[in-house]
Amino acid sequence: MALLAKERARAEFQDWEKKEEEFHFDQSKMRSEIRLLEGRIKPMLIQMNWRTKFHIWRRK
């Protein structure tokens, strides 16, 4: 019984962790888009913008 609860908790944590990573990834993309639109571009954003045009975004 305790083993099932432990496995369930582990699965929930992994799900939460994945959602957290996706959230931070999406926020990073949003911040980059805002910087591009407002003209506050950073050199790395130029490369990132090129990658998005060709759909080469990679997640960790």
Sequence and secondary structure as in RCSB ss.txt:
>XXXX:A:sequence
MALLAKERARAEFQDWEKKEEEFHFDQSKMRSEIRLLEGRIKPMLIQMNWRTKFHIWRRK
>XXXX:A:secstr
 HHHHHHHHHHHHHHHHHHHHHHHHHHHHHHHHHHHHHT   HHHHHHHHHHHTT     
